[in-house]
Amino acid sequence: MDNLLVLFVSFLLFSSIYAKNDCPEVSICGDNPFQIRFPFGLESPQNQHCTYNPGFNLKCNNQGKAILNLPGAGYFHVRDINYLTQRIQLYDPYNCLPERLTKFELHSSSVFKPVYYRDYIFLTCSTDTLNPYLNVIGCMSNSTISTLATSYLGIASSTILSSYNCKVTSTASLPVSWTRNEEGAFSSRLNNDLVLTWPETDSSKAKKIFRLVALSLVIPALMCSLVLTCYICYKQSQEAAALPNTSVGGAAVVPRPEMIIGLDDSMIESYAKVVLGESRRIPGPNHGICPICLAEYHPKETVRCIPDCEHCFHAECIDEWLKIKGTCPVCRSNPSPIHLNFS
Ligand SMILES: *[C@@H]1O[C@H](CO)[C@@H](O)[C@H](O)[C@H]1NC(C)=O
């Protein structure tokens, strides 16, 4: 019983960790290759009751795009989530991330932070006179005006500006995920995805540790109680097999070995047999009937009597009886082997 209790408690513990409400642990949006799981959660009409970490809730639109709302910066589509490096890769649904970056202002309440901030100068140049090999920001350029960006701030006072017929339009601190060495004079990387990180929250640390501890305790506990229960069941079944009919009304009865063991033929044959005469007179106390078959004795019938108690029966009746139960059916006395004649 104790083991069943342990099993039950373990099961409750286990299920409470893994089945918090019926909110999905892992979701997939559309045919995106990444999983949406802790600390993220996928909001949907089916799980409106589910609560996720503030700021980590994603939506999945009807085109199967995962959407993140960055406080202050607006909606972005999610390209990928790396849970190991804790980085989320975002892109602009209108395919002009640099333009959005120029106005990028992340609210301080946002859980996401850029890997780096870097200052950039934006230039607009005449498309005609511009060197065609320079990296222009395509979505901010047309046949007359080209837009370029550089983190080389000295350009503002350089002769390049006048030689390419360019002018500075704005300066901005942009969220980037690459080092200065990884970009050219005019950055084309701003066309790439926006990469943000999220801090390892205390709750995520605590949750990881809690899960680890719970797993390392609950699984062995489950296994132990299972093995123990099996062992006890096995033991009980073995004991039950060894002692049949020992339990009457829930109370254990001390077994009486004489009830189980019958007598062998030689012992039965050692008891006196009498063939009745016309008088039907038999030794010992009797009422003229065989107590086993309850039939009257008739002349010429063979009667056998048990030596100790002198109770007599039809020989064929008592012989069968004694083979099964080694006691007198009337007084239950145990025939003594003293009367055995081993000559
Ligand atoms: C090119 O873009 C500039 C500013 O973005 C705009 O003023 C101009 O009209 C555009 N020219 C064409 C041909 O679209």
Ligand as a Chemical Component Dictionary entry (heavy atoms), coordinates in Angstrom:
data_LIG
# 
_chem_comp.id                   LIG 
_chem_comp.type                 NON-POLYMER 
_chem_comp.pdbx_formal_charge   0 
_chem_comp.three_letter_code    LIG 
# 
loop_
_chem_comp_atom.comp_id 
_chem_comp_atom.atom_id 
_chem_comp_atom.alt_atom_id 
_chem_comp_atom.type_symbol 
_chem_comp_atom.charge 
_chem_comp_atom.model_Cartn_x 
_chem_comp_atom.model_Cartn_y 
_chem_comp_atom.model_Cartn_z 
_chem_comp_atom.pdbx_ordinal 
LIG C1 C1 C 0 13.838 58.532 -55.391 1  
LIG O1 O1 O 0 13.767 58.696 -53.977 2  
LIG C2 C2 C 0 13.719 60.090 -53.528 3  
LIG C3 C3 C 0 13.762 60.083 -52.000 4  
LIG O2 O2 O 0 13.678 58.831 -51.447 5  
LIG C4 C4 C 0 12.463 60.716 -54.066 6  
LIG O3 O3 O 0 12.424 62.053 -53.660 7  
LIG C5 C5 C 0 12.430 60.615 -55.573 8  
LIG O4 O4 O 0 11.234 61.085 -56.089 9  
LIG C6 C6 C 0 12.615 59.160 -56.042 10 
LIG N1 N1 N 0 12.764 59.131 -57.517 11 
LIG C7 C7 C 0 12.133 58.196 -58.271 12 
LIG C8 C8 C 0 12.389 58.284 -59.741 13 
LIG O5 O5 O 0 11.385 57.372 -57.796 14 
# 
loop_
_chem_comp_bond.comp_id 
_chem_comp_bond.atom_id_1 
_chem_comp_bond.atom_id_2 
_chem_comp_bond.value_order 
_chem_comp_bond.pdbx_ordinal 
LIG C1 O1 SING 1  
LIG C1 C6 SING 2  
LIG O1 C2 SING 3  
LIG C2 C3 SING 4  
LIG C2 C4 SING 5  
LIG C3 O2 SING 6  
LIG C4 O3 SING 7  
LIG C4 C5 SING 8  
LIG C5 O4 SING 9  
LIG C5 C6 SING 10 
LIG C6 N1 SING 11 
LIG N1 C7 SING 12 
LIG C7 C8 SING 13 
LIG C7 O5 DOUB 14 
# 
